[in-house]
């Protein structure tokens, strides 16, 4: 998930943006070892992209930094890579 105003509308667009800006995109999950975290790490591994993980404990509503487009994308990540 990304903010509505994001230019990223698909997984291929996310991968292209991440490859063009290594280490500059952030993504969140409920924390290391969770299913969303592992999905994000698998996406990075399979595509060779570099994104910064920002853990937010729990699976409740996203905190303000996420909802204000300071970090993106948010898990869950599609399996269509």
C-alpha positions in Angstrom: 0.0 0.0 0.0 1.2 3.5 -0.8 -0.4 6.9 -0.3 -3.0 7.8 -3.0 -0.9 10.6 -4.3 2.1 8.3 -4.9 3.3 7.9 -8.4 3.8 4.1 -7.7 0.7 2.2 -8.8 2.0 -1.3 -9.2 4.7 -3.7 -8.0 6.8 -3.2 -11.3 6.6 0.6 -10.8 7.8 0.1 -7.2 10.7 -2.1 -8.3 11.7 0.5 -11.0 11.6 3.3 -8.4 13.6 1.4 -5.9 16.2 0.4 -8.5 16.5 4.1 -9.5 16.8 5.2 -5.9 18.7 2.5 -4.0 18.2 2.7 -0.2 16.0 5.8 -0.5 12.6 4.1 -0.2 11.2 3.1 3.2 8.8 0.3 4.0 7.1 -0.8 7.1 5.9 -4.0 8.8 4.8 -5.1 12.2 8.4 -6.2 12.9 11.2 -8.5 12.0 10.1 -12.1 11.6 6.5 -11.4 10.8 4.9 -12.5 7.5 4.8 -9.0 6.0 8.5 -8.4 7.0 9.5 -11.7 5.3 7.5 -10.8 2.2 9.3 -7.5 2.0 12.7 -9.1 2.4 11.8 -11.7 -0.2 10.8 -9.0 -2.6 14.2 -7.2 -2.0 16.1 -10.5 -2.4 14.3 -11.6 -5.6 14.5 -8.2 -7.3 17.8 -6.9 -6.1 16.3 -3.7 -4.7 17.4 -1.9 -1.6 14.8 -0.3 0.7 15.0 0.7 4.3 12.8 -1.3 6.7 11.0 0.7 9.5 9.4 -1.7 12.0 6.2 -0.6 13.7 5.1 -3.1 16.4 1.6 -4.6 16.0 -0.7 -4.8 13.1 -3.1 -2.0 14.0 -3.6 1.3 12.2 -0.5 2.8 10.6 1.2 5.5 12.6 1.4 9.1 11.2 4.8 8.8 9.5 3.4 6.1 7.3 0.0 7.7 6.6 1.8 11.0 5.7 3.9 9.4 2.9 7.2 9.5 4.9 7.5 5.8 4.4 6.3 3.5 1.7 5.3 1.0 0.7 3.6 -0.8 3.5 3.2 -4.5 3.7 1.4 -6.6 2.7 3.3 -6.9 -0.6 1.7 -8.6 -3.5 3.1 -11.9 -4.7 3.0 -10.7 -8.3 6.7 -9.8 -8.7 
